[in-house]
């Protein structure tokens, strides 16, 4: 999975599951290479209107497409024990060899608070994430070798067990982060990095720190740098701006969002978002070449896979325009 490619971000917060699957299949038919979908229990704002179960949708996507796919991201920390995420991921990898990857994040209160546990500070959430990755990796390795494994750590316990359904090759485990310290730590432990669109200088720094971590680990196996880009294209600039503000206001919120628990709280915060708040975070334009140039800059930084999300409801129209005017002109 090291060759540069552009995939489709299936936004389960915004589209009903059957529609999301159909759009993913349509995107592939027009030249997009794979599919990313996030594990959300709630949408960011009520206007987005959906939040289906990511594992069900990914299975349907895999049946309708031929490219790579994965949850970018899921959080095996509160709603999910890491062993359950490992089982779900191993099953998909066994069903669709060589196509599935597993994206892991530290979670957001929006999704994780529903189980009623204490919501810790960021440092603990990150430590939980890395312990979860360690547990999942050990479970993959032991199960592939036909052995039981157990785990006893600060945050998780696993009694002696194994995964009885395992693929020939375990799925790559990628860690989602927007912080340089975590990116370096991810390079030492994970098979890849996932992050979201941000100023080029920040992304370059994250990629560099991830590479530092890989070198420190002494590993030589290929790793992946994955980027999810939110954008807003429409036939006019006015429509593109309106779509961003209405459909994806969280993209313009320049503050940490991990502690906010309700879409209705996000809805109130969205009233404060102005179009200039998207600067450096989302490209908003009716000109496909403006979007192409932005995507190319990230490819030039070394992104292996970029998954695109258009803020408008005009998904098929956008897919057609980008298939014609953007994807063929990207180079690596």
C-alpha positions as a printed Julia matrix, in Angstrom:
332×3 Matrix{Float64}:
   0.0     0.0     0.0
   2.97    2.36   -0.47
   2.0     3.72   -3.92
   0.38    7.15   -3.84
  -3.37    7.0    -4.31
  -6.49    9.07   -3.72
  -9.5     7.48   -2.04
 -12.98    8.43   -0.96
 -13.94    9.34    2.62
 -17.37    7.84    3.28
 -18.85   10.2     5.84
 -21.18    8.07    7.93
 -22.04   11.14    9.99
 -23.73   12.64    6.93
 -25.08    9.87    4.71
 -27.33    6.93    5.48
 -25.42    3.63    5.3
 -26.88    2.39    2.0
 -26.19    5.75    0.39
 -22.64    5.84    1.79
 -21.94    2.4     0.32
 -23.38    3.39   -3.06
 -21.28    6.57   -3.11
 -18.13    4.62   -2.23
 -18.79    2.21   -5.1
 -19.49    5.1    -7.47
 -16.28    6.86   -6.43
 -14.25    3.74   -7.19
 -15.94    3.4   -10.59
 -14.75    6.93  -11.38
 -11.13    6.39  -10.34
 -10.94    6.78   -6.55
  -8.78    4.01   -5.13
 -10.1     3.1    -1.67
 -12.45    4.03    1.16
 -12.05    5.44    4.65
 -14.93    5.63    7.16
 -14.82    6.81   10.77
 -16.24    4.99   13.79
 -18.75    7.54   15.16
 -21.64    6.98   17.53
 -23.01   10.49   16.89
 -22.65   13.12   14.15
 -20.73   16.27   14.92
 -23.79   18.49   14.53
 -27.47   17.49   14.28
 -27.73   18.8    10.71
 -25.37   16.06    9.53
 -28.08   13.65   10.57
 -26.52   10.15   10.55
 -24.11    7.88   12.4
 -24.23    4.24   11.3
 -22.14    1.32   12.58
 -18.8     1.47   10.79
 -18.02   -2.26   10.76
 -21.29   -3.12    9.03
 -20.77   -0.41    6.45
 -17.16   -1.41    5.77
 -18.25   -4.97    5.03
 -20.81   -3.72    2.53
 -18.23   -1.36    1.01
 -15.77   -4.23    0.63
 -18.41   -6.28   -1.2
 -19.11   -3.45   -3.64
 -15.51   -2.34   -4.29
 -12.05   -3.78   -4.95
  -9.7    -1.24   -3.33
  -8.34   -0.74    0.17
 -10.63    0.16    3.07
 -10.46    0.79    6.76
 -11.9     2.58    9.75
 -10.09    5.84    9.94
 -10.41    5.81   12.89
 -11.83    3.65   15.68
 -11.01    4.07   19.37
 -10.51    0.8    21.3
 -10.46    2.53   24.66
 -13.96    2.93   26.16
 -16.8     1.67   23.94
 -14.6    -1.12   22.61
 -12.13   -3.43   24.32
  -9.07   -3.74   22.04
  -9.64   -7.49   21.66
 -13.05   -6.84   20.08
 -11.56   -4.37   17.61
  -8.82   -6.88   16.82
 -11.43   -9.57   16.12
 -13.47   -7.28   13.86
 -10.38   -6.19   11.95
  -8.93   -9.69   11.61
 -12.24  -10.95   10.25
 -12.36   -8.26    7.56
  -8.73   -8.94    6.65
  -9.48  -12.66    6.36
 -12.5   -11.99    4.14
 -10.75   -9.44    1.91
  -7.02  -10.29    1.84
  -4.6    -7.45    1.28
  -7.27   -4.75    1.28
  -8.11   -3.92    4.9
  -6.18   -1.67    7.27
  -6.98   -0.68   10.86
  -6.88    2.96   11.98
  -6.66    3.59   15.74
  -7.27    6.87   17.58
  -7.52    8.09   21.18
 -11.21    8.91   20.89
 -13.51   11.85   21.49
 -16.05   12.39   24.24
 -18.69   12.86   21.53
 -18.57    9.1    20.95
 -16.94    7.57   24.01
 -18.84    9.28   26.86
 -21.97    7.24   26.11
 -20.76    4.31   28.25
 -20.67    6.58   31.3
 -17.01    6.17   32.25
 -14.69    8.89   33.48
 -13.34   10.89   30.54
  -9.61   11.41   31.2
  -7.16   14.11   30.18
  -5.43   13.88   26.8
  -2.24   12.3    28.16
  -4.12    9.34   29.6
  -6.2     8.95   26.44
  -3.03    8.76   24.37
  -1.45    6.23   26.73
  -4.59    4.11   26.54
  -4.44    4.25   22.75
  -0.84    3.04   22.61
  -1.54    0.27   25.08
  -4.53   -0.77   22.95
  -2.29   -0.89   19.87
   0.23   -2.99   21.77
  -2.49   -5.42   22.86
  -3.95   -5.67   19.34
  -0.51   -6.23   17.81
   0.34   -8.97   20.31
  -3.01  -10.62   19.7
  -2.47  -10.56   15.93
   1.05  -11.98   16.21
   0.22  -14.72   18.7
  -2.93  -15.76   16.88
  -1.1   -15.96   13.58
   1.43  -18.26   15.27
  -1.34  -20.41   16.77
  -0.65  -19.36   20.36
  -2.7   -17.86   23.17
  -1.66  -14.49   24.57
  -2.52  -12.52   27.68
  -2.08   -8.91   28.68
  -2.1    -7.02   31.95
  -1.45   -3.3    31.68
  -2.39    0.0    33.31
  -5.66    0.23   31.36
  -6.52   -3.17   29.86
  -6.52   -6.82   30.77
  -6.74   -9.8    28.46
  -7.01  -13.35   29.76
  -5.24  -16.11   27.83
  -6.87  -16.34   24.41
  -6.3   -16.03   20.69
  -8.2   -14.98   17.56
  -9.43  -18.13   15.9
 -10.1   -16.38   12.59
  -6.92  -14.77   11.31
  -5.76  -13.7     7.85
  -2.48  -14.93    6.39
  -1.11  -11.42    6.91
  -2.42   -9.29    9.8
  -3.91   -5.93    8.77
  -1.59   -2.92    9.08
  -2.26   -0.88   12.22
  -2.19    2.9    11.72
  -2.31    5.5    14.49
  -4.25    8.75   14.09
  -2.72   11.9    15.53
  -2.24   15.6    14.93
   0.55   15.99   17.5
   4.32   15.71   16.83
   5.15   13.8    20.03
   2.46   11.22   19.34
   3.54   11.02   15.69
   7.08   10.07   16.72
   5.75    7.5    19.16
   3.51    6.13   16.4
   6.55    5.7    14.19
   8.15    3.49   16.83
   5.08    1.29   17.29
   2.65    1.37   14.35
   2.58    0.5    10.66
   1.49    3.95    9.64
   0.2     7.41   10.52
  -3.22    8.97    9.85
  -3.82   12.68   10.16
  -6.2    15.33    8.83
  -5.65   18.3     6.56
  -3.74   21.19    8.15
  -1.19   23.79    7.0
   1.54   22.16    4.94
   4.2    23.05    7.49
   2.38   21.16   10.22
   1.84   18.06    8.07
   5.5    18.1     7.04
   6.47   18.19   10.72
   4.19   15.28   11.59
   5.54   13.17    8.73
   9.1    13.98    9.77
   8.5    13.03   13.4
   6.83    9.8    12.32
   9.86    8.96   10.17
  12.11    9.69   13.18
  10.16    7.17   15.21
  10.4     4.54   12.47
  14.19    4.96   12.36
  14.43    4.73   16.14
  12.49    1.47   16.08
  14.97   -0.1    13.7
  12.14   -1.48   11.57
  12.59   -1.83    7.82
   9.06   -2.9     6.85
   7.12   -0.37    4.73
   4.99    2.16    6.59
   2.16    4.38    5.39
   1.41    8.08    5.74
  -2.33    8.61    5.32
  -4.15   11.92    5.1
  -7.85   12.73    5.23
  -8.62   16.0     3.45
 -11.88   17.86    4.04
 -12.74   20.26    1.24
 -15.69   22.07   -0.23
 -16.26   22.14   -3.98
 -19.44   23.34   -5.67
 -20.24   24.96   -9.04
 -19.83   28.42   -7.46
 -17.65   29.76   -4.67
 -20.76   30.99   -2.89
 -22.23   27.47   -2.82
 -18.92   26.0    -1.7
 -18.74   28.44    1.23
 -22.36   27.8     2.21
 -21.82   24.03    2.13
 -18.77   24.25    4.39
 -20.57   26.4     6.96
 -23.76   24.33    6.95
 -22.5    20.78    6.49
 -19.03   20.76    8.07
 -18.7    23.67   10.54
 -16.53   21.52   12.8
 -13.83   21.88   10.13
 -13.57   25.56   11.03
 -13.42   25.11   14.8
  -9.91   26.14   15.74
  -9.85   24.61   19.2
  -9.63   21.12   20.71
 -12.91   19.26   20.3
 -12.2    16.02   22.13
 -14.04   16.97   25.33
 -17.37   18.05   23.79
 -20.08   15.49   24.4
 -23.12   16.42   22.36
 -23.94   17.33   18.74
 -26.18   20.02   20.19
 -23.19   21.6    21.93
 -21.31   21.55   18.64
 -24.37   23.15   17.02
 -24.09   26.13   19.36
 -20.36   26.44   18.74
 -20.97   26.25   14.99
 -22.8    29.58   15.18
 -19.44   31.2    15.94
 -17.66   29.76   12.88
 -16.88   32.17   10.05
 -15.65   31.32    6.58
 -12.16   32.66    7.35
 -11.85   30.07   10.13
 -11.41   27.37    7.48
  -8.23   28.99    6.15
  -5.38   26.49    6.16
  -7.72   23.68    7.2
 -10.03   23.24    4.21
  -9.85   24.37    0.59
 -13.14   26.03   -0.34
 -13.4    26.82   -4.04
 -15.36   26.21   -7.23
 -12.1    25.83   -9.15
 -10.99   22.17   -9.37
  -7.42   23.28  -10.07
  -7.23   25.04   -6.7
  -8.13   21.72   -5.07
  -5.69   19.82   -7.28
  -2.83   22.1    -6.27
  -3.62   21.64   -2.58
  -3.78   17.85   -2.89
  -0.53   17.86   -4.88
   1.27   19.75   -2.12
   0.42   17.0     0.36
   1.45   14.31   -2.11
   4.78   16.09   -2.53
   5.28   15.91    1.24
   5.17   12.13    1.07
   1.54   11.2     1.73
   0.98    7.66    0.47
  -2.82    7.74    0.5
  -5.16   10.72    0.6
  -8.89   10.28    1.22
 -11.12   13.16    0.13
 -14.33   14.39    1.75
 -16.42   17.03    0.02
 -18.62   19.04    2.39
 -21.53   19.38   -0.02
 -24.41   17.0    -0.55
 -23.48   17.09   -4.25
 -21.34   13.97   -3.92
 -21.8    12.43   -7.38
 -21.37   15.74   -9.13
 -18.19   16.38   -7.14
 -16.87   12.86   -7.81
 -17.42   13.34  -11.55
 -15.65   16.71  -11.6
 -12.65   15.47   -9.62
 -12.45   12.25  -11.68
 -12.21   14.37  -14.81
 -10.23   17.43  -13.7
  -8.24   16.51  -10.58
  -7.26   12.86  -10.22
  -5.65   12.43  -13.67
  -3.42   15.46  -13.08
  -1.96   14.41   -9.73
   1.62   13.13   -9.89
   4.09   11.55   -7.48
